[in-house]
């Protein structure tokens, strides 16, 4: 598959649309680069959907690592606990840790 897609380096993303049209990005890129490639492939502007509130995301995903929340909501690690307490009630989640990584787990049995 590496040869078929022409992947020649680490962090290679190959985007393919229905008519087998391909565009390849190699190396770490900015968000705008990915959007430009998608627009070129689709032939239409690409717009981001609004990010849902944290409670909705946690309920859907069931478990979110701290880093994912930080990136998704653009929250600094030192501000994460305050952000969580502002966005979620204590009855909605439990804080867990695995391999020194904190994650937030949705509580299924809310009353």
Number of C-alpha atoms within 10 A of each C-alpha: 6 9 7 6 15 11 16 11 11 9 12 16 16 13 16 15 11 8 6 8 10 13 15 14 16 13 10 11 10 7 8 9 12 16 15 13 17 18 14 13 16 14 9 9 10 14 8 6 6 6 10 11 11 17 15 12 15 20 16 11 10 14 18 19 16 20 16 12 21 16 11 12 14 11 17 13 13 9 10 17 13 10 17 17 10 9 12 15 10 11 12 17 21 12 14 13 11 8 5 7 10 14 18 19 18 20 15 11 7 8 5
